[in-house]
Amino acid sequence: SSTRQSSVTYGCGHYASYVCLDPEGNNTVCDVAYPSRVGDGTCDVTGHYNSAGCDWDGGDCCPDTCVGCVLSDVLSCQNPNSTDFGFETCYGVDSWIGDGYCDSSGENTHACNWDGGDCCEDKCACSSGCFADCGSGGYFCQDPTSSTYDSCGIEYPEYIADGQCDSFEGYNTHACGWDGGDCCELSCLAENNDWNYLCGDLDYDCLDPKYSNTVSDDNSAFAAIGDGLRNVISENSAYSAIDGGSSNQVYRAAFASIVGGYRNVVMSKHGAILGGFENEVSGRLATIVGGSRNTVAARHSTAFGFQAHVKGALSIAAAFHANIDGTTDNDAQCVVDAEDDNTIQLCADKILFNDDDVLPALSRVRRLADASSTAKSLEQRLESLREKMVVTRAAFVEKVESQTSILAMQEKKLSSLPQEGSRLRRALDNADDT
């Protein structure tokens, strides 16, 4: 196009190709997605169809050049050689125009005054009978006179709001109205286009925060999601909040909160997660401070770091198995068991006090404690042996005394044998005399 001056940053046509409507410009290329739509009797107001290169959509957009058109058809005559030059019709829904909500398909055209200004932040001015507050559905400003004009910068504008989600080459962006709403199930309006596509034919890739974040209607009063993507506040989570991040979830956890992060889950009343990745709080009034894959399942407890797991109430676990360069021990775990209430457990490779590593000193203290415990165990075993020896000695003495008594009795019997023998001899002698 000969009328365009190159800037310092971009070369002509490098960013968004050309959409030349200037009759003085040299535009001879018809660069459209569907060439068969040129001269088909329907004026295509999106894309490059209605340009000099495409012979003004094959004549479809002017009453005096369109074959088979009637005045009730959508027309936007940009052909300077037509007797109807400048004639155009608005094919949007009248009640949707100027209602505060940006409708990014048929209403957001020059003929419809760019949806009555609803799609540009500086033009939207609905004051009564509004469907929504300005900006509540986002903006998709195509009015070149607006100070907030968005340069969507895609090759085929007709792909926008056609019912199919185009998640490539810049279509599914804020500037392009998230592909005109095609990429979110709740914002896709296939009935507003004439492409015969059905919403979801190519699946969805919902990046629009208004529709990718959801808050359950079931007892989740005053719950809110500030920003982010695919965050969910589920049932029975009144007064809960998610402030950004992606794929975070608050589930049956009133007064709970998640501040950013990715795939964090809070399932307890008053629980909180401050960022991080795949953390989970199920203990009431429990907290996880960043990190990843930490879990807290106990009341009033806290975990932070990497794979810190707290099951003991009123306890803290902190796992820091990583050096300053970020090399992480993936097997690191720091666990406070359920029976260990009121416990602080710190697991780390190094603990610096100023520039001094105090972990070796703490390790020596632990070794001394272990040695003391071992000595105490040995002392207890010696005491037990001592008690056994006393009992054994008493039993031995008793047995010796018993045996001594038996021996004395036997000795007494033996000493009486000579006397018994003398008596027997005298008795025999007397018998002989007789």
C-alpha positions in Angstrom: 0.0 0.0 0.0 1.6 3.2 -1.2 0.1 5.6 1.3 1.6 4.0 4.4 4.8 5.4 6.0 7.0 2.9 7.8 7.7 3.5 11.5 10.9 2.9 13.3 9.6 -0.2 15.0 7.5 -1.9 12.3 7.7 -2.3 8.5 4.7 -1.9 6.3 2.4 -4.8 6.6 4.6 -6.8 9.0 2.2 -6.8 11.9 -1.3 -6.9 10.7 -1.1 -7.0 6.9 -3.3 -4.4 5.2 -7.0 -3.6 5.2 -7.0 -0.8 2.7 -10.2 1.1 2.2 -8.5 4.3 0.9 -9.6 4.8 -2.7 -6.3 6.6 -3.4 -4.3 3.7 -2.1 -2.8 1.0 -4.3 -4.5 -2.2 -3.0 -4.6 -5.0 -5.5 -4.5 -8.1 -3.3 -7.6 -9.9 -2.1 -6.3 -11.6 1.0 -9.3 -13.3 2.6 -9.9 -16.6 4.3 -12.8 -17.7 2.1 -12.6 -16.4 -1.5 -15.8 -18.1 -2.4 -17.6 -15.5 -0.3 -16.6 -12.7 -2.8 -19.5 -11.9 -5.1 -21.9 -14.4 -3.4 -24.7 -11.9 -2.8 -23.9 -11.2 0.8 -21.9 -8.2 2.0 -19.1 -9.3 4.3 -18.3 -6.4 6.7 -15.6 -8.2 8.6 -12.2 -9.2 7.1 -10.7 -7.7 3.9 -13.6 -8.6 1.6 -15.0 -5.1 1.3 -11.8 -3.6 -0.1 -10.6 -2.5 -3.6 -8.4 -5.7 -3.9 -11.5 -7.8 -3.6 -13.6 -5.5 -5.8 -15.5 -4.4 -2.8 -16.6 -7.9 -2.0 -17.4 -8.5 -5.7 -20.0 -5.8 -5.6 -22.0 -7.3 -2.7 -21.8 -4.3 -0.5 -23.4 -1.6 -2.7 -27.1 -1.6 -3.8 -26.3 -0.7 -7.4 -23.6 -3.4 -7.8 -24.9 -6.3 -5.8 -26.5 -9.0 -7.8 -29.5 -10.5 -5.9 -29.3 -8.1 -2.9 -32.3 -6.3 -1.5 -32.2 -3.2 0.6 -32.9 -5.1 3.8 -29.6 -7.0 3.4 -26.5 -6.0 5.3 -24.8 -3.3 3.2 -21.7 -1.1 3.6 -20.9 0.6 0.4 -17.2 1.6 0.3 -16.8 1.7 -3.5 -16.1 5.3 -4.4 -17.3 4.6 -8.0 -20.7 3.5 -6.8 -23.7 5.9 -6.9 -24.5 4.6 -3.4 -21.0 5.3 -1.9 -21.3 5.6 1.9 -24.6 3.8 2.1 -24.6 1.2 4.9 -27.0 -0.7 7.1 -26.7 -1.9 10.8 -27.6 -5.5 11.1 -27.1 -5.7 14.9 -29.9 -6.2 17.5 -31.2 -2.7 18.3 -31.7 -3.3 22.0 -28.1 -4.5 22.3 -26.6 -1.3 20.9 -25.6 1.2 23.6 -26.7 -1.1 26.5 -23.3 -0.9 28.2 -22.2 -4.4 27.2 -19.8 -4.9 24.3 -21.3 -7.2 21.6 -18.4 -8.1 19.4 -20.2 -9.4 16.4 -22.9 -7.7 14.3 -23.2 -4.7 16.6 -19.6 -3.7 16.7 -19.5 -2.1 13.2 -19.3 1.4 11.8 -22.9 1.1 10.6 -24.0 0.4 14.2 -21.7 3.1 15.6 -19.5 0.4 17.1 -22.2 -1.0 19.3 -23.2 2.4 20.3 -19.8 3.0 21.9 -20.1 -0.1 24.2 -16.9 -1.6 23.0 -14.6 1.3 23.7 -13.7 2.4 27.2 -13.8 6.1 26.4 -17.0 5.9 24.3 -19.2 3.7 26.5 -21.7 5.9 28.3 -24.8 3.9 29.1 -26.8 5.6 31.9 -30.3 4.1 31.8 -31.8 0.8 30.7 -28.4 -0.8 30.7 -27.9 -4.5 30.3 -24.5 -4.3 32.2 -22.0 -1.8 33.5 -19.5 -0.5 31.0 -16.6 -2.9 30.7 -18.2 -5.7 32.7 -17.9 -7.9 29.6 -14.6 -6.5 28.5 -13.9 -4.1 25.6 -13.2 -4.9 21.9 -12.6 -1.4 20.6 -12.7 -1.3 16.8 -13.7 2.4 16.5 -10.6 4.1 14.9 -11.6 7.5 16.4 -11.4 6.1 20.0 -8.4 6.8 22.2 -8.6 3.1 23.3 -8.7 1.7 19.8 -7.4 -1.9 19.9 -5.3 -3.0 17.0 -6.3 -6.7 16.9 -3.7 -7.4 14.4 -4.9 -10.8 13.0 -4.8 -12.0 9.4 -8.5 -12.9 9.0 -10.9 -10.7 11.1 -13.8 -12.8 9.8 -12.6 -15.6 12.1 -13.7 -13.5 15.1 -17.1 -14.3 16.6 -17.7 -17.0 14.0 -18.5 -19.7 16.5 -15.2 -21.6 16.4 -12.4 -20.9 18.9 -9.3 -19.8 17.1 -6.6 -20.2 19.8 -3.7 -19.3 17.5 -1.9 -16.3 16.1 -3.4 -13.7 18.4 -7.2 -14.3 17.9 -7.8 -15.4 21.5 -6.5 -12.2 23.1 -7.9 -9.3 25.0 -7.3 -7.0 22.0 -9.4 -9.3 19.8 -12.2 -9.8 22.4 -11.0 -13.3 23.1 -11.9 -14.3 19.5 -15.1 -12.4 19.8 -16.2 -14.7 22.7 -15.8 -17.9 20.7 -13.3 -19.5 23.1 -15.4 -19.5 26.2 -18.6 -21.6 26.5 -20.5 -18.9 28.3 -19.6 -16.1 25.9 -19.8 -18.0 22.5 -22.9 -16.9 20.6 -23.0 -19.0 17.4 -26.5 -17.8 16.6 -25.1 -14.3 16.0 -23.0 -15.3 12.9 -23.8 -16.6 9.5 -21.0 -19.2 9.2 -23.1 -22.2 10.3 -20.6 -23.1 12.9 -21.6 -24.4 16.4 -19.9 -23.2 19.5 -17.5 -25.8 20.8 -17.0 -27.5 17.5 -13.2 -27.0 17.9 -13.5 -27.2 21.7 -12.9 -24.2 23.9 -9.7 -22.5 25.2 -11.2 -20.0 27.6 -8.7 -17.3 28.5 -11.2 -14.5 29.2 -11.1 -14.0 33.0 -14.8 -13.1 33.1 -15.8 -16.5 31.9 -12.9 -18.8 32.7 -13.2 -18.0 36.4 -16.4 -19.3 38.0 -18.1 -18.8 41.4 -20.7 -21.3 42.4 -24.3 -20.0 43.0 -24.7 -22.6 45.8 -24.2 -20.7 49.1 -21.2 -18.7 47.9 -22.5 -15.3 48.8 -19.9 -12.5 48.8 -17.3 -14.8 47.2 -15.2 -13.2 44.5 -12.4 -14.0 42.1 -10.3 -10.9 41.4 -8.4 -12.0 38.3 -6.5 -14.9 36.8 -7.6 -17.9 34.7 -9.7 -21.0 35.4 -10.0 -20.3 39.1 -13.1 -21.8 40.8 -14.9 -21.1 44.0 -17.2 -24.0 44.6 -20.3 -24.6 46.7 -20.6 -23.5 50.4 -17.7 -21.1 50.1 -19.3 -17.8 51.2 -17.0 -14.8 51.7 -14.1 -16.6 50.1 -11.7 -15.0 47.6 -9.1 -15.9 44.9 -6.9 -13.0 43.9 -5.5 -14.2 40.6 -3.4 -17.1 39.5 -4.5 -20.1 37.5 -6.6 -23.2 38.2 -6.9 -22.5 41.9 -9.9 -23.9 43.8 -11.8 -23.1 47.0 -14.1 -25.9 47.8 -16.7 -25.9 50.7 -14.5 -23.5 52.6 -16.2 -20.3 53.8 -13.9 -17.4 54.5 -11.1 -19.1 52.7 -8.6 -17.3 50.4 -6.0 -18.0 47.8 -3.6 -15.3 46.7 -2.4 -16.3 43.2 -0.3 -19.4 42.4 -1.3 -22.4 40.3 -3.5 -25.4 41.2 -3.8 -24.6 44.9 -6.8 -26.0 46.8 -8.4 -24.8 50.0 -11.0 -27.1 51.6 -11.3 -25.6 55.1 -13.0 -22.7 56.7 -10.8 -19.7 57.2 -7.9 -21.5 55.4 -5.4 -19.6 53.3 -2.8 -20.2 50.6 -0.4 -17.4 49.7 0.7 -18.4 46.2 2.8 -21.4 45.2 2.0 -24.6 43.3 -0.2 -27.6 44.1 -0.5 -26.7 47.8 -3.5 -28.0 49.8 -5.2 -26.8 53.0 -7.8 -28.9 54.6 -7.2 -27.9 58.3 -9.4 -25.2 59.7 -7.6 -21.9 60.2 -4.6 -23.4 58.5 -2.1 -21.5 56.2 0.4 -22.4 53.5 2.9 -19.7 52.6 4.0 -20.2 49.0 6.2 -23.1 47.9 4.9 -26.2 46.3 3.2 -29.5 47.2 2.7 -28.5 50.8 -0.3 -29.9 52.8 -1.8 -28.8 56.1 -4.5 -31.0 57.5 -4.5 -29.7 61.1 -6.2 -26.8 62.9 -4.2 -23.6 63.3 -1.1 -25.0 61.6 1.2 -23.6 59.0 3.5 -25.0 56.3 5.8 -23.5 53.8 8.6 -24.5 51.5 8.6 -27.7 49.5 6.7 -30.9 50.5 6.1 -29.8 54.1 3.2 -31.8 55.6 1.5 -30.8 58.8 -0.9 -33.1 60.6 -0.3 -32.0 64.2 -2.5 -29.1 65.5 -0.8 -25.8 66.3 2.3 -26.9 64.5 4.7 -25.6 61.8 6.6 -27.5 59.2 9.1 -25.8 56.9 11.1 -27.7 54.2 13.9 -25.9 52.5 16.0 -28.5 50.7 17.5 -26.3 48.1 20.7 -24.3 47.5 20.9 -20.7 46.6 21.1 -21.6 42.9 17.7 -23.3 43.1 18.9 -26.9 42.8 16.2 -28.8 44.7 16.1 -32.2 46.3 12.9 -33.6 45.0 12.7 -36.2 47.7 12.7 -33.6 50.4 9.9 -33.9 53.0 9.2 -32.4 56.4 6.4 -34.1 58.2 4.7 -33.3 61.5 2.6 -36.3 62.4 -0.8 -36.1 63.9 0.4 -37.0 67.4 3.0 -34.3 67.4 0.9 -31.3 68.3 2.5 -28.0 69.2 5.6 -28.8 67.1 7.9 -26.8 65.0 9.9 -28.8 62.5 12.5 -27.2 60.2 14.1 -29.3 57.5 17.0 -27.6 55.6 20.3 -28.2 54.0 21.8 -24.9 55.4 20.7 -22.3 58.0 22.6 -19.1 57.8 22.9 -16.6 60.7 24.4 -13.6 59.0 27.1 -15.4 57.0 27.6 -18.3 59.4 26.0 -21.7 58.8 24.5 -22.7 62.2 23.2 -26.0 60.9 26.5 -27.9 61.8 26.3 -26.6 65.4 22.6 -27.6 65.6 23.7 -31.0 64.2 26.3 -31.3 66.9 23.7 -30.5 69.5 21.5 -33.1 68.1 24.3 -35.7 68.1 25.1 -34.8 71.8 21.4 -35.2 72.5 21.4 -38.6 70.8 24.6 -39.6 72.8 22.9 -38.4 76.0 19.9 -40.5 75.2 22.1 -43.5 74.5 24.0 -43.1 77.8 20.7 -42.8 79.6 19.5 -45.9 78.0 22.7 -47.8 79.1 22.3 -46.5 82.6 18.7 -47.8 82.7 19.9 -51.2 81.5 22.7 -51.3 84.2 20.2 -50.4 86.9 18.0 -53.2 85.6 20.9 -55.7 85.8 21.8 -54.5 89.2 18.3 -55.2 90.5 18.4 -58.6 88.9 21.7 -59.4 90.6 20.3 -58.4 94.0 17.3 -60.7 93.6 19.6 -63.5 92.3 22.0 -63.1 95.3 19.2 -63.2 97.8 17.8 -66.4 96.2 21.3 -67.9 96.3 21.9 -67.1 99.9 18.6 -68.6 100.9 19.4 -71.8 99.0 22.8 -72.0 100.6 21.3 -71.6 104.1 18.7 -74.3 103.3 21.4 -76.7 102.2 23.6 -75.9 105.3 20.7 -76.8 107.6 20.2 -80.1 105.8 23.8 -81.0 106.2 23.8 -80.2 109.9 20.9 -82.5 110.5 22.7 -85.3 108.6 25.9 -84.7 110.6 24.0 -85.0 113.8 22.5 -88.3 112.7 26.0 -89.6 111.8 27.4 -88.6 115.2 24.7 -90.5 117.0 25.6 -93.8 115.3 28.5 -94.9 117.7 26.2 -94.6 120.7 23.6 -96.7 119.1 26.2 -99.3 118.3 27.4 -99.5 122.0 23.8 -100.1 123.1 23.4 -102.9 120.7 26.6 -104.7 121.9 25.5 -104.5 125.5 22.2 -105.9 124.6 23.8 -108.8 122.8 26.3 -109.5 125.7 23.4 -109.6 128.2 21.6 -112.1 125.9 24.6 -114.4 125.8 25.0 -114.4 129.7 21.5 -115.5 130.0 
